[in-house]
Amino acid sequence: MLGFHAYKHSITRLTRSQFISSFSKQKLGYQANIPISSPFSRIHTLPRNIARGISSSTMASLQVSSPAAGPSTETSTAPESRYQPRYIDVGINLTDTTYQGYYHGRKAHEADLEAVISRGQAIGCQKLMVTGSDYKHSLQAIELAEQYPGTIFATVGVHPCCASNVTKHISPTKSLQFLLKRVEDLALQGKNRGTVTAFGEIGLDYDRFFLSDKESQLVVFEEQLRIAERVDLPLFLHSRAAEEDFNKLLFAANLPRKGLVHSFTGTLEEMKVLVEHGYDIGINGCSLKTEENLAVVKEVPLERLQIETDGPWCEIRNSHASAKYLKTMPEYLANGVPKDVKKEKWQSGLRVKGRNEPCAIAGVAWVIAQVKGVEFEEVCERSWENSMTMFRFDEAAVLQQKWKENGPPEESA
């Protein structure tokens, strides 16, 4: 275990009006010609068939608070002075078959991916980074980025739980390096085209050896760290019950960029060590399950915080310690998000119970703010800035546009 020197967190506290003015107008570039009263003015106009999938009812599972528990809920229409949130979901698995209506190989309902994306946009989730867990899903994530330029971006990598699917193909004629070469090529190509903004999901998961054995995970992670040195993208990292080996390999690598340890559920000490080494911490519903989890989240420095849903998994459930905070969430933050129903009763415009999606990110941000005792908008704006800085979505969007207009740019490593 590496030693840790106390991390000094020194964020200047501003008044609500000072904070919004400082972040919105100076650092984050709000356009002067967009009225603050229009929360979705920065969102692309949605096709009519997508817009029909958004209901005006509130999110039933959020159990909206009384006026005394938070900002006024007398009206679902936010006044001009009220902060309009914006989010980036940096971890969302939109290639999962549940968004095509398939569960455990069975078709339960029509594909509703477009509605899922538009519901996220409707509550202010303006950018989505879709996770690549192996070559196939990385390729699918890139295809989504091509379909939604400027909104969706992809990661490319091999998840630790998929590592044995790579190592089982090692032979005298096919080395691990050879097998992972196409992953590296895909990442480089996507980087040059602006569709790929992170290398991952890579790491270790010692909770699920039934999916991939320890040795396979170790060799695939170590080799992908070598690839990361050449690809020069921020990392999208996974660590479960493997702190010692994970840190040893990660900190020994000669990485040009740091990255995000997503869906963080580790200890306070583990978090502090990662932050000390320059890594950001990704928080979702799985990071908010227990009181111990909440105690860790409370200490995550705002300048190292990013938020995600990790849908279709990692929702905030009623049994979680965070549920009590979710109950205080003001109605206007959930307005426009439809109720959820069992997949067997699915109909167009409704969410699926138990299937997480980007529109739930508002709840994640709200809980973090309550746990940390800071303003909700501070969590939204800080995490937005952190994600934009690390993954350079604006630069990637420019590359996407250039590719679309001019064809292939000059490829470079």
MOGI-V237310 format. One record per backbone hydrogen bond with DSSP energy under -1.0 kcal/mol. CO is the residue of the C=O (numbers start at 1). NH is the residue of the N-H. If there is no record, write none. Layout:
# MOGI-V237310
CO_NH + CO_NH
This chain:
# MOGI-V237310
15_19 + 16_20 + 17_21 + 18_22 + 19_23 + 20_24 + 21_25 + 22_26 + 22_27 + 23_28 + 24_30 + 31_34 + 35_38 + 38_41 + 40_43 + 47_50 + 47_51 + 48_52 + 50_53 + 51_54 + 59_62 + 60_63 + 66_69 + 79_82 + 87_126 + 87_127 + 88_90 + 89_129 + 91_310 + 92_94 + 92_131 + 93_96 + 96_99 + 97_100 + 97_102 + 98_101 + 99_112 + 101_108 + 101_109 + 103_106 + 106_103 + 112_116 + 113_117 + 114_118 + 115_119 + 116_120 + 117_121 + 118_122 + 119_123 + 120_125 + 121_124 + 124_87 + 124_126 + 127_89 + 128_153 + 129_92 + 130_155 + 133_159 + 134_138 + 135_139 + 136_140 + 137_141 + 138_142 + 139_143 + 140_144 + 141_145 + 142_146 + 143_147 + 144_148 + 148_151 + 148_152 + 151_128 + 153_130 + 154_197 + 156_200 + 159_162 + 160_163 + 163_166 + 163_167 + 164_168 + 166_169 + 167_170 + 174_171 + 175_179 + 176_180 + 180_184 + 181_185 + 182_186 + 183_187 + 184_188 + 185_189 + 186_190 + 187_191 + 188_192 + 189_193 + 190_195 + 190_196 + 195_154 + 198_156 + 199_236 + 202_238 + 204_240 + 208_211 + 208_212 + 213_217 + 214_218 + 215_219 + 216_220 + 217_221 + 218_222 + 219_223 + 220_224 + 221_225 + 222_226 + 223_227 + 224_228 + 225_229 + 227_231 + 228_232 + 234_199 + 235_260 + 236_202 + 237_262 + 238_204 + 240_206 + 242_246 + 243_247 + 244_248 + 245_249 + 246_250 + 247_251 + 253_255 + 258_235 + 259_280 + 260_237 + 261_282 + 267_271 + 268_272 + 269_273 + 270_274 + 271_275 + 272_276 + 273_277 + 274_279 + 275_278 + 280_261 + 281_306 + 282_264 + 283_308 + 284_287 + 285_288 + 288_322 + 289_321 + 290_294 + 291_295 + 292_296 + 293_297 + 294_298 + 296_299 + 297_300 + 301_304 + 302_305 + 304_281 + 306_283 + 307_90 + 310_313 + 311_93 + 312_356 + 314_285 + 317_320 + 320_323 + 322_325 + 322_326 + 323_327 + 325_328 + 326_329 + 329_65 + 330_333 + 331_334 + 331_335 + 334_337 + 339_351 + 341_353 + 342_345 + 343_346 + 347_350 + 351_341 + 352_355 + 357_360 + 358_361 + 360_364 + 361_365 + 362_366 + 363_367 + 364_368 + 365_369 + 366_370 + 367_371 + 368_372 + 369_373 + 369_374 + 375_379 + 376_380 + 377_381 + 378_382 + 379_383 + 380_384 + 381_385 + 382_386 + 383_387 + 384_388 + 385_389 + 386_390 + 387_391 + 388_392 + 392_396 + 393_397 + 394_398 + 395_399 + 396_400 + 397_401 + 398_402 + 399_403 + 400_404 + 401_405 + 402_406 + 403_407
